[in-house]
């Protein structure tokens, strides 16, 4: 019976992932997410309903548009599968509780932001700013308002401080306001002190992958590397391994 529940969670999550793909494509291009209906990014032809089934349609179409035969970006099934797995995780941990809906909103928001920032180097405030409010509402319902507020202020404040100091030292923008709002949103959802390891994980992963990217592609050290995807990784990571992180923080005397 549990397996069936997980299958339904994955199916529902992959369907949500299909909508996330719409947001990832349309928000940075300032295209309405309501109309027109789903279309091929190459030939602009409308996609039929049976060609829009999450994951399955990509496989049946062999990764190509049925009209123009141009390849369908691998991002589409990746986001659908990833979102389906996130839903399985959230359901296995929270069941159909209020926490489930808040957490999947948070994880989906991070997914959309990560892919948009990776491709366009912009973080949509239309997601992160309402996300801050949702995060604080989540903490209020849980009875941990102060932890959420502290996490939001610490996360956003730290990145803002880095933005200001880095700008003066390097005479250029080292962090965008989008990064500030995103970190504040993550802090609101995960609270304090979980925002600390979230930022640490983001910085560590960003440093490793950033250096690897520069070396492997022979890019200049001045080449801009979006930080949003790494912040998203940090936020998702601390949610998934929350109990383990708390044990480590407790051992270090950070969490009281």
Backbone bond lengths (Angstrom), bond angles and torsions (degrees), N, CA, C in turn:
res aa  C-N    CA-C-N  psi(-1)  N-CA   C-N-CA  omega(-1)  CA-C   N-CA-C  phi
1 X - - - 1.476 - - 1.525 110.30 -
2 X 1.342 116.74 -38.09 1.451 120.69 -179.91 1.523 111.11 -65.20
3 X 1.348 115.60 -38.17 1.463 120.14 178.21 1.519 110.66 -61.09
4 X 1.329 116.45 -41.48 1.473 120.65 179.02 1.529 110.18 -62.37
5 X 1.339 116.24 -40.64 1.465 120.39 178.34 1.520 110.72 -62.10
6 X 1.315 116.67 -40.85 1.456 120.84 179.46 1.526 111.53 -67.43
7 X 1.334 116.33 -35.94 1.463 120.12 177.69 1.524 110.17 -64.26
8 X 1.334 116.27 -43.66 1.464 119.86 178.07 1.528 110.57 -65.25
9 X 1.337 116.44 -38.50 1.463 120.17 178.25 1.521 110.09 -62.20
10 X 1.332 116.53 -41.86 1.465 120.11 179.20 1.520 111.10 -65.91
11 X 1.337 116.62 -43.45 1.462 120.18 -179.31 1.527 110.78 -61.98
12 X 1.328 115.74 -45.00 1.459 119.51 179.70 1.521 110.29 -66.08
13 X 1.339 116.09 -41.10 1.458 120.23 179.83 1.512 112.38 -64.97
14 X 1.332 117.34 -40.24 1.464 120.07 178.92 1.525 111.26 -67.09
15 X 1.346 116.35 -32.27 1.467 120.14 175.72 1.527 109.98 -66.53
16 X 1.336 115.84 -41.41 1.464 119.67 175.34 1.525 109.29 -63.74
17 X 1.341 116.29 -38.37 1.459 120.58 177.91 1.514 111.98 -59.69
18 X 1.332 116.47 -34.58 1.463 120.76 176.64 1.527 110.45 -62.07
19 X 1.343 116.08 -39.58 1.467 120.22 176.77 1.525 110.54 -69.45
20 X 1.327 116.93 -35.89 1.459 119.61 177.35 1.524 110.70 -61.13
21 X 1.331 116.01 -36.32 1.465 119.52 176.86 1.526 111.47 -61.59
22 X 1.333 115.15 -35.92 1.466 119.95 176.68 1.529 109.59 -62.29
23 X 1.336 116.26 -45.92 1.462 120.51 179.47 1.524 111.05 -63.46
24 X 1.326 116.78 -42.96 1.466 121.25 -178.45 1.528 110.59 -61.30
25 X 1.325 116.50 -39.84 1.461 119.89 -179.11 1.523 112.65 -77.86
26 X 1.332 117.47 -41.75 1.458 120.28 -168.24 1.533 114.97 -90.19
27 X 1.341 117.54 -36.73 1.460 118.74 -175.87 1.528 113.29 -57.82
28 X 1.337 119.92 -50.35 1.473 118.72 -179.33 1.520 113.20 -68.91
29 X 1.317 117.11 -19.60 1.470 121.41 178.92 1.520 111.50 -94.20
30 X 1.335 115.58 -0.27 1.461 122.76 179.33 1.530 111.86 56.38
31 X 1.326 114.67 44.34 1.465 122.12 176.12 1.522 107.80 -104.51
32 X 1.307 117.58 140.21 1.460 121.90 179.60 1.525 110.73 -56.90
33 X 1.328 116.14 137.55 1.464 119.96 178.59 1.522 111.14 -86.75
34 X 1.313 116.73 -2.36 1.471 121.70 -179.25 1.521 111.45 -97.80
35 X 1.312 116.48 -48.12 1.460 121.48 -179.45 1.533 108.40 -136.80
36 X 1.311 118.01 148.28 1.466 127.83 -1.48 1.526 112.20 -75.73
37 X 1.342 115.46 176.47 1.451 120.57 176.79 1.532 109.20 -66.77
38 X 1.320 116.45 171.33 1.457 121.47 -177.42 1.525 111.05 -52.09
39 X 1.333 115.49 136.34 1.461 120.37 -178.73 1.528 109.91 -142.08
40 X 1.312 114.83 160.68 1.462 120.59 177.75 1.525 108.99 -72.74
41 X 1.327 119.27 127.64 1.468 121.43 -179.79 1.528 113.12 -63.21
42 X 1.334 117.12 -21.00 1.465 120.58 -177.66 1.519 112.63 -88.47
43 X 1.344 117.21 -59.03 1.469 119.80 -176.79 1.525 113.10 -96.30
44 X 1.346 117.08 -7.62 1.470 123.17 177.60 1.533 113.66 68.47
45 X 1.316 117.70 9.26 1.456 120.24 177.87 1.525 110.17 -73.98
46 X 1.338 115.76 143.64 1.461 120.28 179.87 1.530 110.29 -63.70
47 X 1.325 115.46 142.27 1.456 121.12 179.57 1.534 108.42 -92.44
48 X 1.317 116.79 127.98 1.460 121.44 179.81 1.524 110.01 -70.18
49 X 1.325 115.81 155.56 1.466 120.16 -174.33 1.525 112.13 -58.47
50 X 1.340 117.07 -38.49 1.463 119.31 -177.76 1.527 112.15 -76.67
51 X 1.327 116.50 -7.26 1.461 120.60 175.34 1.523 110.99 -100.15
52 X 1.319 115.00 6.03 1.463 120.56 -175.52 1.525 111.99 -120.08
53 X 1.335 116.44 21.92 1.457 120.77 177.72 1.527 108.36 -80.15
54 X 1.324 117.95 124.94 1.465 120.42 -176.10 1.529 113.16 -51.24
55 X 1.303 116.57 133.44 1.471 126.19 176.38 1.528 111.65 65.60
56 X 1.333 117.39 -54.47 1.458 121.64 -174.81 1.526 112.01 -59.45
57 X 1.337 117.20 -44.35 1.463 120.18 -178.11 1.527 111.19 -63.59
58 X 1.325 116.72 -37.73 1.469 120.20 178.64 1.523 110.01 -60.51
59 X 1.330 116.42 -41.68 1.467 121.11 -179.50 1.524 110.51 -67.96
60 X 1.340 116.97 -47.01 1.458 121.08 -177.41 1.530 111.82 -65.97
61 X 1.328 116.08 -33.91 1.462 120.43 178.95 1.528 112.05 -84.06
62 X 1.328 115.47 -1.78 1.473 121.82 -179.28 1.522 111.71 57.42
63 X 1.322 114.39 35.14 1.460 119.74 175.37 1.511 115.00 71.31
64 X 1.350 117.62 22.52 1.461 120.10 -178.82 1.529 110.54 -133.52
65 X 1.329 115.31 150.38 1.460 120.63 175.89 1.519 108.76 -67.23
66 X 1.326 117.34 137.60 1.468 121.08 -178.12 1.516 112.25 -70.37
67 X 1.335 117.95 -17.94 1.464 121.57 -177.59 1.526 111.46 -96.29
68 X 1.346 116.40 -59.10 1.472 119.85 -174.39 1.529 113.12 -94.96
69 X 1.336 115.86 -10.68 1.470 121.46 179.11 1.529 113.79 64.82
70 X 1.326 116.42 14.89 1.463 119.13 175.40 1.545 108.71 -78.10
71 X 1.326 116.96 148.10 1.471 119.95 -178.24 1.532 111.94 -60.84
72 X 1.331 115.46 141.17 1.459 121.99 173.19 1.522 107.27 -87.48
73 X 1.314 117.25 131.87 1.467 120.94 -177.50 1.518 110.44 -56.02
74 X 1.330 116.55 134.90 1.462 121.85 -179.45 1.524 111.45 -63.03
75 X 1.346 115.83 -17.38 1.462 119.47 178.73 1.521 111.97 -57.39
76 X 1.320 117.53 -34.56 1.464 120.54 -174.80 1.532 112.47 -61.45
77 X 1.325 119.78 -55.26 1.463 118.07 178.18 1.530 112.69 -69.69
78 X 1.335 117.66 -29.58 1.461 120.63 179.06 1.525 110.45 -62.50
79 X 1.336 116.51 -46.89 1.466 120.81 179.81 1.528 110.28 -64.91
80 X 1.327 116.75 -40.30 1.471 120.40 -179.25 1.532 111.23 -64.65
81 X 1.325 116.71 -45.66 1.468 120.19 179.44 1.525 110.22 -66.61
82 X 1.327 116.73 -44.20 1.460 121.20 -178.98 1.527 110.95 -60.82
83 X 1.325 116.66 -44.26 1.464 120.48 179.59 1.525 110.59 -66.17
84 X 1.320 116.99 -38.32 1.455 120.18 176.59 1.519 111.57 -60.42
85 X 1.335 116.97 -41.33 1.464 121.36 178.57 1.528 111.12 -67.28
86 X 1.328 116.62 -37.64 1.465 120.02 177.11 1.526 110.79 -62.88
87 X 1.312 116.89 -38.22 1.462 120.71 178.80 1.525 110.70 -67.51
88 X 1.325 116.49 -38.38 1.463 119.30 176.77 1.519 109.84 -61.62
89 X 1.339 116.21 -45.28 1.464 119.86 178.90 1.527 111.20 -59.90
90 X 1.335 116.03 -49.74 1.465 120.04 -177.16 1.523 111.48 -62.48
91 X 1.325 117.13 -40.13 1.465 120.48 -179.98 1.527 111.17 -68.16
92 X 1.350 116.55 -40.18 1.460 119.96 -179.36 1.521 111.64 -65.23
93 X 1.322 116.38 -26.51 1.468 119.96 -176.96 1.524 112.58 -95.64
94 X 1.316 117.55 -39.59 1.467 120.41 -172.22 1.522 114.37 -113.27
95 X 1.352 117.55 -9.24 1.468 121.57 -173.02 1.536 108.60 55.28
96 X 1.330 118.11 -155.20 1.468 119.93 -179.62 1.530 110.16 -92.84
97 X 1.314 115.85 64.28 1.458 122.38 178.42 1.529 109.48 -105.47
98 X 1.315 116.49 174.52 1.463 119.84 177.34 1.525 109.85 -62.83
99 X 1.354 116.66 -32.16 1.463 120.32 179.30 1.523 111.02 -62.96
100 X 1.325 116.60 -37.00 1.462 120.94 179.19 1.523 110.23 -57.09
101 X 1.314 117.27 -49.36 1.460 120.86 -175.79 1.532 112.13 -68.29
102 X 1.324 116.84 -38.09 1.460 119.03 176.81 1.524 111.11 -66.48
103 X 1.331 116.69 -43.49 1.460 120.51 -177.24 1.528 111.56 -67.18
104 X 1.341 117.71 -42.38 1.468 117.92 179.81 1.534 110.32 -67.87
105 X 1.328 117.43 -32.69 1.468 119.35 174.26 1.523 109.70 -61.08
106 X 1.323 116.15 -45.70 1.456 121.88 -179.27 1.532 111.07 -62.47
107 X 1.320 116.83 -47.75 1.461 120.88 -178.27 1.527 111.38 -66.04
108 X 1.333 116.53 -38.95 1.466 120.06 177.95 1.523 111.30 -67.39
109 X 1.328 116.68 -39.78 1.467 120.63 178.11 1.526 110.36 -61.53
110 X 1.329 117.16 -43.01 1.461 120.86 179.12 1.526 111.12 -64.92
111 X 1.324 116.98 -37.05 1.462 120.98 179.19 1.524 111.00 -63.14
112 X 1.329 116.15 -47.64 1.463 120.68 179.69 1.525 110.37 -62.18
113 X 1.316 116.84 -47.47 1.466 121.30 -178.50 1.518 110.57 -61.21
114 X 1.334 117.55 -43.08 1.465 121.35 -177.96 1.523 111.43 -60.46
115 X 1.320 116.82 -46.99 1.465 120.01 -177.47 1.525 111.65 -70.16
116 X 1.321 117.83 -37.64 1.464 120.10 178.52 1.517 110.73 -67.35
117 X 1.325 116.90 -45.37 1.457 119.64 -178.83 1.521 111.18 -66.25
118 X 1.330 117.20 -36.17 1.459 120.73 178.99 1.524 111.29 -62.63
119 X 1.334 116.52 -39.99 1.463 121.19 -175.73 1.522 113.66 -86.94
120 X 1.341 117.03 -35.58 1.460 120.62 -171.78 1.536 113.77 -118.46
121 X 1.333 116.24 -6.28 1.469 121.44 -177.74 1.527 111.06 54.24
122 X 1.309 114.45 45.85 1.461 121.20 174.76 1.526 108.07 -146.55
123 X 1.323 115.57 139.02 1.462 120.77 178.41 1.523 108.23 -108.19
124 X 1.340 117.26 117.73 1.469 120.06 -176.78 1.525 112.53 -68.76
125 X 1.324 115.66 113.67 1.467 120.46 178.86 1.519 111.71 -63.21
126 X 1.330 116.67 -22.58 1.460 120.66 -178.97 1.521 111.46 -65.14
127 X 1.325 116.73 -15.15 1.464 120.85 175.94 1.520 111.00 -102.37
128 X 1.333 117.03 -48.70 1.465 120.05 -173.17 1.530 113.30 -70.46
129 X 1.326 118.05 -36.45 1.465 119.16 -177.83 1.536 112.20 -70.75
130 X 1.340 119.27 -47.72 1.468 117.74 172.56 1.527 110.77 -63.50
131 X 1.337 116.55 -28.30 1.456 120.53 178.14 1.521 112.33 -62.08
132 X 1.331 116.29 -34.16 1.467 119.85 176.54 1.528 110.31 -62.08
133 X 1.325 115.67 -43.77 1.464 120.54 -179.75 1.527 109.99 -64.42
134 X 1.350 115.74 -43.30 1.463 119.80 179.16 1.525 110.66 -62.95
135 X 1.340 116.18 -38.60 1.459 119.96 179.33 1.517 112.46 -64.08
136 X 1.318 116.21 -42.86 1.464 119.86 178.48 1.530 110.60 -67.14
137 X 1.339 116.82 -39.08 1.467 120.34 176.99 1.531 110.03 -61.20
138 X 1.321 116.26 -40.40 1.458 121.87 177.22 1.525 111.15 -59.44
139 X 1.330 115.86 -44.35 1.462 120.05 -179.79 1.527 111.59 -68.64
140 X 1.320 116.87 -35.55 1.468 120.40 178.43 1.520 110.01 -62.60
141 X 1.340 116.52 -45.17 1.459 120.79 -179.75 1.527 110.59 -63.85
142 X 1.318 116.17 -35.99 1.466 120.71 -179.92 1.534 111.94 -76.84
143 X 1.315 116.54 -12.92 1.450 120.49 -176.94 1.520 113.24 80.07
144 X 1.342 116.05 23.80 1.473 121.09 -179.58 1.529 110.24 -125.78
145 X 1.332 114.87 44.29 1.467 120.09 -176.69 1.524 112.65 -56.18
146 X 1.331 117.54 -45.28 1.458 120.54 -176.59 1.522 111.68 -63.08
147 X 1.337 116.52 -38.23 1.466 120.30 178.38 1.528 110.13 -63.58
148 X 1.338 116.58 -41.61 1.457 120.71 178.49 1.513 112.36 -66.22
149 X 1.332 115.73 -43.57 1.464 120.21 179.65 1.523 110.22 -64.07
150 X 1.334 116.23 -43.95 1.464 120.44 179.51 1.525 111.00 -63.76
151 X 1.333 116.33 -40.41 1.456 120.26 178.78 1.516 111.74 -64.05
152 X 1.334 116.25 -41.64 1.467 120.75 179.45 1.521 110.89 -65.11
153 X 1.326 116.86 -46.90 1.465 120.62 -178.00 1.524 111.55 -68.41
154 X 1.339 116.54 -40.41 1.461 119.87 -179.93 1.529 110.34 -66.30
155 X 1.335 116.69 -48.76 1.458 120.31 -177.94 1.517 112.35 -62.97
156 X 1.324 116.07 -53.40 1.457 119.55 179.76 1.512 112.21 -64.59
157 X 1.341 116.35 -39.68 1.461 120.42 -179.18 1.515 112.56 -65.41
158 X 1.337 117.15 -40.22 1.465 120.43 -179.75 1.528 111.40 -64.54
159 X 1.318 116.80 -46.21 1.471 120.15 -179.92 1.525 110.45 -67.26
160 X 1.337 116.95 -35.24 1.463 119.99 176.42 1.523 110.45 -64.63
161 X 1.333 116.50 -40.78 1.461 120.74 177.97 1.531 110.80 -62.68
162 X 1.335 116.40 -43.65 1.466 120.40 177.45 1.521 110.06 -62.46
163 X 1.315 116.64 -38.84 1.473 121.20 179.33 1.527 110.77 -61.91
164 X 1.339 116.22 -45.37 1.463 120.64 -177.42 1.530 111.22 -69.21
165 X 1.334 116.20 -50.95 1.467 120.16 -178.04 1.528 110.62 -65.72
166 X 1.337 116.51 -44.53 1.462 120.51 179.82 1.513 111.91 -61.65
167 X 1.325 116.33 -37.51 1.459 120.33 178.98 1.520 112.13 -64.08
168 X 1.341 115.90 -38.64 1.460 119.77 179.94 1.525 112.19 -73.81
169 X 1.334 116.14 -37.05 1.463 120.28 -178.44 1.523 111.41 -73.41
170 X 1.326 116.82 -48.00 1.471 121.08 -174.60 1.530 113.27 -94.90
171 X 1.332 116.61 -3.86 1.462 121.64 178.33 1.535 112.24 59.69
172 X 1.327 115.82 30.63 1.465 120.74 176.09 1.516 108.11 -158.05
173 X 1.323 116.15 166.39 1.460 120.39 -179.30 1.527 110.13 -74.93
174 X 1.329 116.99 120.70 1.464 120.95 179.18 1.526 111.47 -101.49
175 X 1.302 116.49 -20.39 1.463 122.33 177.08 1.526 108.29 -142.36
176 X 1.326 116.26 136.33 1.453 119.24 177.41 1.518 111.06 -88.49
177 X 1.313 115.88 164.49 1.466 119.51 176.44 1.527 111.02 -63.58
178 X 1.329 115.68 -26.55 1.455 119.41 177.05 1.518 111.39 -60.35
179 X 1.340 116.43 -38.22 1.466 120.75 177.61 1.529 110.49 -65.79
180 X 1.327 116.06 -36.35 1.465 120.95 179.01 1.520 110.01 -63.63
181 X 1.337 116.50 -49.17 1.463 120.48 -178.72 1.533 111.15 -65.75
182 X 1.336 116.49 -38.83 1.457 119.98 -179.91 1.527 110.92 -64.00
183 X 1.330 117.03 -45.35 1.462 119.97 179.92 1.525 111.04 -65.65
184 X 1.324 116.57 -35.55 1.461 120.40 176.39 1.532 110.14 -64.14
185 X 1.341 116.92 -39.53 1.461 120.56 178.07 1.532 110.78 -64.39
186 X 1.321 116.06 -44.05 1.467 120.32 178.41 1.526 109.76 -61.33
187 X 1.348 116.16 -43.66 1.457 120.20 179.10 1.514 112.66 -62.29
188 X 1.338 115.84 -37.31 1.468 119.60 179.32 1.524 110.98 -64.41
189 X 1.324 117.18 -38.00 1.459 121.03 -178.29 1.525 112.89 -78.91
190 X 1.325 117.29 -45.59 1.475 119.17 -175.30 1.517 111.93 -87.56
191 X 1.341 117.05 -21.13 1.453 121.11 178.14 1.517 113.25 76.40
192 X 1.316 113.50 179.38 1.468 120.91 175.70 1.523 108.02 -101.89
193 X 1.344 119.90 131.99 1.467 126.71 16.64 1.523 115.18 -101.22
194 X 1.353 119.63 8.63 1.461 120.31 -176.59 1.525 113.01 -60.93
195 X 1.332 117.08 -22.59 1.456 119.33 178.66 1.528 111.09 -64.09
196 X 1.326 117.48 -26.56 1.476 120.71 179.72 1.520 111.28 -64.23
197 X 1.350 119.66 -56.33 1.470 118.50 177.33 1.521 113.13 -65.34
198 X 1.342 118.22 -26.92 1.466 120.27 177.80 1.525 110.09 -62.43
199 X 1.324 116.35 -45.24 1.464 120.61 179.01 1.524 110.17 -69.49
200 X 1.338 116.76 -38.76 1.465 120.24 179.61 1.528 110.45 -62.24
201 X 1.330 117.00 -45.54 1.470 120.96 178.75 1.527 109.98 -61.49
202 X 1.331 116.77 -42.99 1.463 120.98 179.49 1.529 110.80 -60.34
203 X 1.333 116.64 -44.66 1.458 120.87 -179.27 1.527 111.18 -66.59
204 X 1.327 116.42 -41.35 1.460 120.71 -178.88 1.524 111.41 -66.20
205 X 1.324 116.51 -50.24 1.463 120.67 179.44 1.525 110.42 -63.48
206 X 1.335 115.83 -40.30 1.460 119.89 179.37 1.521 112.08 -62.55
207 X 1.335 116.49 -40.94 1.460 120.54 -179.86 1.526 111.16 -65.88
208 X 1.339 115.85 -46.45 1.463 120.31 -178.03 1.526 111.36 -64.75
209 X 1.327 116.40 -51.56 1.461 119.87 -178.36 1.520 111.72 -69.85
210 X 1.338 116.54 -34.61 1.461 120.02 178.96 1.520 111.82 -63.69
211 X 1.315 115.87 -46.16 1.470 120.07 178.93 1.522 110.59 -65.35
212 X 1.335 115.95 -41.37 1.466 120.25 178.47 1.519 111.15 -60.99
213 X 1.329 116.33 -42.23 1.466 121.27 179.55 1.524 111.10 -63.93
214 X 1.323 116.70 -45.66 1.465 120.89 -178.26 1.521 111.23 -63.67
215 X 1.342 115.70 -43.10 1.466 119.71 -178.52 1.525 111.29 -69.53
216 X 1.323 116.91 -44.31 1.466 120.33 -175.55 1.517 113.14 -71.77
217 X 1.325 117.64 -28.88 1.468 121.16 -177.95 1.526 112.73 -104.97
218 X 1.336 115.53 0.01 1.473 121.31 -179.87 1.527 112.42 57.35
219 X 1.326 114.33 35.31 1.456 119.90 177.76 1.525 110.39 -77.66
220 X 1.310 116.06 158.40 1.452 120.93 175.87 1.524 109.75 -73.23
221 X 1.330 116.43 151.07 1.457 120.46 176.92 1.518 111.27 -63.48
222 X 1.339 115.87 -17.54 1.460 120.83 -179.74 1.526 112.00 -84.62
223 X 1.333 116.61 -7.37 1.465 119.76 -179.34 1.527 110.09 -63.37
224 X 1.326 117.21 128.54 1.469 119.68 -178.49 1.521 111.97 -68.59
225 X 1.325 116.08 135.02 1.459 121.96 177.01 1.524 107.51 -122.72
226 X 1.323 117.76 118.57 1.474 120.19 -178.02 1.523 111.40 -62.99
227 X 1.339 116.10 135.97 1.456 121.50 -178.31 1.526 111.90 -94.33
228 X 1.339 116.00 -16.65 1.461 120.85 -178.06 1.519 114.43 -55.11
229 X 1.350 119.05 -47.23 1.464 119.42 179.61 1.526 112.74 -59.27
230 X 1.328 117.01 -34.64 1.470 120.21 -179.39 1.531 110.87 -73.88
231 X 1.326 116.22 -36.18 1.465 119.50 174.34 1.531 110.09 -63.61
232 X 1.333 116.02 -38.84 1.460 120.31 177.98 1.529 110.65 -63.31
233 X 1.331 116.17 -41.46 1.469 120.54 177.79 1.522 110.18 -61.49
234 X 1.342 116.21 -43.23 1.453 120.34 178.90 1.521 111.98 -62.40
235 X 1.337 116.72 -42.31 1.464 120.95 179.98 1.513 112.16 -65.66
236 X 1.332 116.40 -44.11 1.461 120.32 179.88 1.522 110.31 -66.65
237 X 1.337 116.42 -40.70 1.468 121.16 -177.19 1.522 111.96 -61.07
238 X 1.348 117.15 -45.82 1.470 118.34 -176.24 1.527 111.92 -71.92
239 X 1.333 116.71 -24.81 1.466 118.99 174.93 1.523 109.87 -69.70
240 X 1.324 116.60 -44.05 1.459 121.26 -176.64 1.531 112.13 -69.84
241 X 1.334 116.84 -38.64 1.480 120.11 -177.60 1.526 110.19 -111.00
242 X 1.319 115.97 35.53 1.467 121.33 -175.05 1.523 112.89 -55.30
243 X 1.330 117.66 -48.15 1.462 120.14 -176.41 1.515 111.47 -64.16
244 X 1.332 117.23 -39.15 1.466 120.52 178.85 1.522 111.06 -66.62
245 X 1.341 116.09 -39.15 1.461 119.89 178.89 1.522 110.62 -64.20
246 X 1.342 116.69 -41.79 1.456 120.50 179.01 1.526 111.34 -61.01
247 X 1.349 115.84 -39.00 1.463 118.79 179.02 1.532 111.27 -63.96
248 X 1.336 115.53 -40.60 1.464 119.73 179.27 1.526 110.63 -66.47
249 X 1.341 116.57 -44.23 1.465 120.37 -179.82 1.531 111.01 -64.38
250 X 1.330 115.48 -37.50 1.459 119.39 178.03 1.525 110.57 -64.34
251 X 1.332 115.88 -41.94 1.469 120.22 179.34 1.517 111.03 -64.02
252 X 1.332 116.05 -32.08 1.466 120.21 -179.65 1.536 111.88 -85.23
253 X 1.322 115.99 -6.00 1.460 119.80 179.24 1.514 113.95 80.24
254 X 1.357 115.91 15.58 1.467 119.50 -179.64 1.517 110.97 -85.69
255 X 1.333 116.74 -38.85 1.466 120.60 -176.97 1.525 109.07 -97.69
256 X 1.316 115.84 126.29 1.473 121.11 -178.78 1.522 109.49 -109.25
